[in-house]
Amino acid sequence: MLRSVNITYNDLRERQIYRKTVTLFETLEEGMEFIEDYGSNGSRADILEKMGRYSEAADIQMLEGNIGSAVRLFLLAKNVESSRQAAHCVLSRLWELFSFGAPLGINDEALELLRLCSKVDQSHLTPLASTQVSKVQSSHTNATYSWFV
């Protein structure tokens, strides 16, 4: 399973409390300042997502190691830089999972990354990244998993 799914009950409870706390401030920006000073990164990312600031939320998720959530948020941003960051996150994590022709045991995380990879707008990517994404997608379709060898 993706690391982003590994959220504990306490994390969820904390995020709910901070979402409610933000409503106590006159502006959302004041609430965000409070969360930055006293809250968790997960809470900040949730609130930024609700504000439509997807790239910022994705950056936080990426720093927390929640690659699946980061990619999902980068894709929601729907701009060139975010598409590139989404592809970079997916490809980097797949490199970690399947580097140097290691024996492949496709797990839930890899399958989710491959699914997310198919949603990246390749017209926003550099030629090299586009080629890598295409190879990942075709290897997944053909179930060969030899893209990095």
Salt bridges, closest charged atoms under 4 A:
GLU29 OE2 - ARG53 NH1 2.80
ASP46 OD2 - ARG15 NE 3.53
ASP46 OD2 - ARG19 NH2 3.13
GLU49 OE2 - ARG72 NH1 2.98
GLU56 OE1 - ARG53 NH2 2.79
GLU96 OE1 - ARG93 NH1 2.57
GLU109 OE2 - ARG93 NE 2.57
GLU112 OE2 - ARG115 NH2 2.45
ASP121 OD2 - HIS124 NE2 3.47
